[in-house]
Amino acid sequence: MWHTLVKPGGAAADDWSDRISLTTLAEARVGISTLNADLQLSELVLTPELNIDVSDRWRLTAIGRGRIETSDKLEPGKPIQDNRAHLSRRAFIGDKTDLELREFYLDGEVGKVFLRLGKQQVVWGEADGLKVLDVVNPQSFREFILPRFDDSRIPLWIAKAEIPIGDASTLQLVWVPDRTYHDVPEPGSTFAFSSPQLTPQPTPGVPVTVLPPDRPSRFVADSDAGIRFATFVGGWELSLNYLYHYADSPVFRRAIGPEGVTVSSKYERTHLIGGSFNNAFGDFVIRGEAGYSTNEFFLTNNMADVDGVTASGEFSYVVGIDWTGLSDTFLSVQFFQSILTNSAPGTVRPDVENLITLFGRRNFRNETITAEALLIQNIADGDGVIQAELSYDWRDNIELYLGVDLFYGTSEGIFGEFNKNDRIVSGIRLGF
């Protein structure tokens, strides 16, 4: 859990050419709809990364991303970006090209304390595909939950300190002054939300006025802050987590008047308290995490409700088992449950929500070919998503891949709402 920035041998580089490294990942990919063979996505993404060893104990990292999309269906036109702080917004060139400073941070040590200052990702928790504790950074839903978390997390301007306690424990302190929240696709986008669990449903023939969101604006008072204590005890890696933050999804409230319905949205504070665990037993790893959010809001279909939302605490947990008992094979199963502690009648989301995930990966031909598949199944609603991919390391720095993303279920489910968005994706990744 400890960090070191000293180069091998402990000596500093004698000249700046040894202190600077620049790498770039280029990726071109195409997605074809299985419903009508339409082009769902076609893009070229460049991700340069610059590392500078400022001294033996300090390193600067800068990661950018430039993206050109020819189809312009995932984010038609220029997104408003009113969910993002100004310093975290993307720059758009026309409707199909955007540039973003993904990460920009300084790593260093002050005594025994490790510091990371700047735009970064902070990863909490043990779950794959589902989130309980991993909520320090908001998420881009440009492609719903299909991309990997490292790509879909929105890096924030954060000050992070890690303080060693003894030989086996670490205390992490996080301060987040960046008031940036989830990227939610706008209406007309391929993955725009439509499920009644996520968006208010209009009444036919009734005019609806949508007001601009009420975003927190105070630099210090509206900051997020968190603390994480991690330790090893008897082979178990354990953590205790606390985050005081604004939930990254706004709360939509309705007001019914003589001229129709007015919908307003506001971000609300909540306390997240939880922890995680993992341990290895031979070929098996048992892991999990749990968290309780004190103040969450959910839509209701009770027309007598004054604003169309109900408040409740939410307890969530996930338990997973990983197995590597077969050569070149990794299998994993997870059970996720979310419980509303005091929901009201009419709440659209079930009081108890159960999901299961199955993941498998197999390597072939000395790990040059990899086949993997992920299933996420909502047990109550009967909807879910299947992702499968076959990749081939053609050269040391060139990877080819072919995959499929399949949604199923009714249009009212969180996954089933995208049951017409199934696609085949192919691409190439090149590192240089």
Secondary structure as GFF3:
##gff-version 3
##sequence-region A 1 432
A	DSSP	three_ten_helix	8	10	.	.	.	ID=ss1
A	DSSP	three_ten_helix	16	18	.	.	.	ID=ss2
A	DSSP	beta_strand	20	33	.	.	.	ID=ss3
A	DSSP	beta_strand	39	55	.	.	.	ID=ss4
A	DSSP	beta_strand	58	69	.	.	.	ID=ss5
A	DSSP	three_ten_helix	86	88	.	.	.	ID=ss6
A	DSSP	beta_strand	91	93	.	.	.	ID=ss7
A	DSSP	beta_strand	97	110	.	.	.	ID=ss8
A	DSSP	beta_strand	113	120	.	.	.	ID=ss9
A	DSSP	alpha_helix	149	152	.	.	.	ID=ss10
A	DSSP	beta_strand	156	165	.	.	.	ID=ss11
A	DSSP	beta_strand	169	176	.	.	.	ID=ss12
A	DSSP	beta_strand	208	210	.	.	.	ID=ss13
A	DSSP	beta_strand	224	233	.	.	.	ID=ss14
A	DSSP	beta_strand	236	246	.	.	.	ID=ss15
A	DSSP	beta_strand	251	257	.	.	.	ID=ss16
A	DSSP	beta_strand	260	266	.	.	.	ID=ss17
A	DSSP	beta_strand	269	281	.	.	.	ID=ss18
A	DSSP	beta_strand	284	299	.	.	.	ID=ss19
A	DSSP	beta_strand	309	323	.	.	.	ID=ss20
A	DSSP	beta_strand	329	340	.	.	.	ID=ss21
A	DSSP	beta_strand	352	364	.	.	.	ID=ss22
A	DSSP	beta_strand	369	378	.	.	.	ID=ss23
A	DSSP	beta_strand	384	395	.	.	.	ID=ss24
A	DSSP	beta_strand	398	408	.	.	.	ID=ss25
A	DSSP	three_ten_helix	416	418	.	.	.	ID=ss26
A	DSSP	beta_strand	423	431	.	.	.	ID=ss27
###
